[in-house]
Amino acid sequence: MSGNYRDGAWRNAMRVRVDYNNMTTRFVGARGIAPEELKAAAARWQGAFDALEAGRGRMKWRELPFNQAEVVRRLEACAARIRKDCESFVVLGIGGSALGPIAVQQALSHMHYNELPADKRGGPKLYVADNIDPERMAALIDVLDLEKTAFNVVTKSGSTSETMAQLLLFTALLKEKLGSGWRAHVVATTDEKAGNLIKIAKAENLETFFVPDGVGGRFSELCPVGLLAAAVCGIDVKALLTGAAYMDGLCSIPDYRSNPALVGAALEVLAMEKSCNISVLMPYADSLKYIADWYAQLWAESLGKRVNRAGEVVHLGQTPVKALGVTDQHSQVQLYAEGPFDKVVTFIGVDKYRVELEIPRSFDELPDVSFLSGRTFNELIRSERLATEYALTKSGHMNKTIVLPEVNAFTIGQLLYLFEMQTAFAGELLNIDAFDQPGVEEGKNATYALLGKAGYDAKRAELEARPEKDGNFIA
């Protein structure tokens, strides 16, 4: 694909499309959204668009596709060194610092990347340590040769307990193994001015990349948080950013009918107002499986809010659910087709998979098997997606489909940016702050108090004052 994204005709052929026919009353009946309903609220959609355009300067994540030429040059040089010297690359991070790199790696690298021999892999193995389960951490240590491993510790605040605990663990192991040479094996990605990690990085002279101001964790995949891991694994980060820039152009169209993120947000908000409080994302491609995980954080953490901007208690939000076609046709679709009308299902389809695989001809004496002979897996998965869309539509359950012409760095850049913009528009329409996470902070503060961190005495006293558990309610 290298270089294609520079060609305007190719970019237009790779445009990601949003088909929302099956959200409308024409297709799903009275439980759908009437086109007149969308049209009647055009001023509402225009207001959200105008507000985001006016506030663009505060949303620094919107500038990431355009302002990182020097950053990309630096991180590609760093990635080249790591690719040359290391057999493994470990991301220490949680939340957006982990989900984005995992999603992009699954989408754009070989699906069994780590299991390939080094000459076919072309880069170090990638591990993302996105949890602190002690058994998992010990298992990771078992498979690493520390002398041939580089670590990228990612936390903007520099105070994320999980990530800093991992840093303490691996720096201790590196120091024991390599002495003063440990510093060459650690890259820090953090805030440029504030926090503990930047203090450590400066004191130890670590190679450092910065998370720009105004770029929160769940909006950070298209900055060094995600781009370094992608570059280390040989992914074309310039194509990712070009795809995001292309989608930014589409999301800058005022007319909601031509703006995929604005119409997507409008539909989801109208569905929420019709008591559809669950958002299912169901890609029909294993390469996109972890896009659903990344989306779940983006949607839940951005829109799940107790109060609106006026300070009124609203308890808003739409619960994201991850699914995978066709796998979850055999585990979840029964509920989606015949269960309550409390969900919007968003399918992700792919026009052209990167491999065409024929189903061999055999067992011709068995009509229930032989009808597959001579077909392709490509035809089968597409037919299953269309059939599932039809089943949900026939039963009156709203659904829409995002279509990627193919899965490549340019279309994945589009998809990530589309979801980010849809989330921002939805926050505006719901009159909430889509860029904070006070509920997450409460859990962090309680953790600090339980572990005895200085300055959290009041929170610790609050925890100690909670009622004792009653054994009568433990089965």
C-alpha positions, -999 to +999 in steps of 0.1 A: +000+000+000+030+023+005+025+056-012-010+050-024-025+073+002-008+102-015-030+097-046-063+116-044-083+091-065-071+062-043-080+081-011-115+087-024-118+050-034-108+041+002-135+063+018-152+047+048-190+047+045-218+048+070-250+031+058-279+039+083-309+028+062-317+002+089-320+029+115-351+043+097-388+036+100-388+026+063-368-005+072-374-013+109-409+001+113-423+023+141-394+017+164-370+033+140-361+069+133-382+087+108-362+107+082-385+136+090-374+134+126-338+138+116-347+166+093-368+184+119-339+185+143-314+198+117-309+230+138-299+208+167-273+189+147-260+222+132-257+236+168-235+207+178-214+211+146-209+248+152-200+243+189-173+218+180-159+240+152-158+269+176-140+249+202-116+231+179-086+249+192-092+234+227-095+198+212-058+192+205-065+157+194-081+171+163-048+186+152-028+153+155-033+144+118-017+177+108+010+188+132+033+159+139+058+158+111+088+163+134+073+139+160+069+112+133+105+117+122+117+112+157+096+082+166+104+065+133+141+069+141+135+055+176+114+027+161+142+018+136+167+016+165+144-007+185+137-029+154+174-033+149+184-040+185+155-057+201+135-090+199+106-077+220+089-044+226+067-040+257+041-012+262+035-005+298+001+013+300-036+009+307-068+023+292-062+043+260-025+038+264-030+001+258-063-004+239-053+018+209-019+001+203-036-034+206-064-024+182-041-010+156-016-039+158-044-065+154-058-045+124-026-039+105-001-066+114-002-103+108-028-118+131-003-142+146+025-116+145+043-127+176+043-163+165+060-156+131+097-163+128+118-131+131+126-130+093+089-130+084+078-108+113+102-080+104+101-064+138+102-072+175+074-091+192+049-068+207+035-072+242+010-047+258+009-051+296-025-036+302-032-052+335-015-058+368-026-094+375+006-107+393+004-141+374+002-122+341+032-100+350+053-130+361+043-149+329+055-119+308+088-118+326+093-155+317+091-149+280+114-118+278+151-116+272+157-083+290+189-076+271+169-077+239+137-060+251+127-023+249+099-009+271+076+021+264+061+033+296+030+054+288+012+076+313+004+113+307-001+121+344+028+100+355+007+090+385-012+060+371-006+034+398-008+004+375+017+017+350+041+031+376+041-002+394+050-019+362+078+006+356+092-001+391+091-038+384+109-038+351+134-011+359+145-031+389+149-062+367+168-042+340+191-027+366+199-061+381+206-075+346+222-045+328+234-021+355+235+015+342+227+003+307+191-001+316+183+034+304+187+025+268+159+000+271+132+024+284+113+050+264+089+073+283+057+088+268+042+114+291+033+150+297+060+174+287+060+195+319+041+179+348+039+145+366+063+120+380+072+102+348+087+133+332+107+139+364+121+103+362+127+107+324+147+139+329+166+126+359+176+094+341+180+109+306+154+086+290+143+090+254+110+107+258+079+115+237+051+138+248+014+135+250+001+169+238-020+191+260-057+186+253-052+149+243-068+126+268-059+089+270-089+076+250-082+102+222-044+095+222-038+067+197-028+090+169-001+107+189+032+089+202+011+069+227+000+047+198+023+057+169+055+044+185+043+009+189+028+009+154+061+022+139+081-004+158+060-032+142+064-017+107+030+000+104+029+030+082+021+058+107+020+085+080-008+066+063-027+063+096-025+101+101-034+108+065-065+087+069-074+106+100-069+139+081-091+127+053-119+118+078-114+152+094-124+167+061-155+147+060-164+156+096-159+193+088-189+193+064-218+212+081-246+192+065-253+162+088-264+141+058-228+142+044-209+142+077-205+105+089-196+114+125-224+140+130-251+118+115-238+088+135-240+109+167-274+122+159-287+086+153-272+073+185-286+102+206-321+098+190-319+061+198-310+068+234-340+091+236-360+061+225-345+040+254-318+023+233-292+024+261-269-002+247-245+003+218-232-029+202-202-028+179-198-059+158-171-060+132-171-088+106-133-091+105-110-106+131-085-078+122-111-053+136-119-073+168-100-050+191-114-018+175-145-028+195-125-029+227-110+005+220-144+019+211-159+006+243-136+028+264-141+058+241-179+056+242-183+046+279-158+069+295-168+099+274-206+097+276-212+080+310-218+111+332-237+118+364-241+155+357-245+177+326-227+210+319-254+228+339-246+207+369-279+189+368-279+152+378-287+133+346-269+099+348-265+097+310-247+072+289-250+043+265-234+010+275-210-003+248-210-041+241-183-058+221-192-085+196-175-102+166-191-115+135-196-143+128-184-157+161-211-139+182-239-149+158-237-181+178-236-164+212-253-130+212-274-124+181-304-144+195-307-116+220-303-089+194-328-103+171-356-113+195-347-095+228-357-061+240-355-030+218-328-014+240-299-017+216-284-001+185-261-026+166-234-011+145-218-036+121-184-031+105-181-046+071-152-049+047-156-048+009-123-065+001-104-087+025-066-089+021-068-126+013-092-145-010-096-180+003-116-207-016-137-234+000-125-267-015-149-290-033-157-322-015-186-343-001-207-337-031-231-364-020-242-342+009-262-312-004-262-295+030-224-294+028-217-293-010-235-260-015-204-244+000-180-261-024-163-237-048-175-206-029-150-185-009-147-177+028-150-141+016-185-148+002-195-167+033-186-140+058-201-112+037-233-133+033-234-139+071-231-102+078-259-093+053-281-121+067-276-108+103-284-073+092-316-086+076-326-106+106-323-077+129-340-053+105-369-078+099-374-080+137-375-042+140-342-037+158-322-007+147-288-013+131-263+005+109-232-005+091-198+011+087-181-002+056-143-002+050-133-007+013-104-027+027-084-028+060-052-007+057-035+020+076-054+047+057-089+033+064-080+025+101-069+061+105-103+071+092-122+047+114-104+058+146-110+095+138-147+088+128-154+073+162-136+101+181-156+127+162-189+108+167-181+107+204-174+144+206-206+153+186-226+130+209-212+147+240-222+181+226-257+169+217-261+155+253-248+187+268-221+168+288-183+171+291-171+142+269-135+148+278-134+143+316-138+111+337-147+119+373-159+084+380-125+070+371-108+095+394-130+084+423-117+049+419-081+061+416-083+082+448-098+053+467-069+031+456-044+056+467-061+058+501-062+020+505-024+018+497-015+046+522-005+073+497+003+106+514-024+133+511-053+109+510-061+108+548-097+121+543-105+095+516-090+068+538-112+079+567-142+079+544-134+043+534-130+032+569-164+047+578-182+026+554-205-002+568-190-035+577-201-064+554-229-085+568-222-122+567-260-129+562-256-115+527-227-136+517-239-169+501 
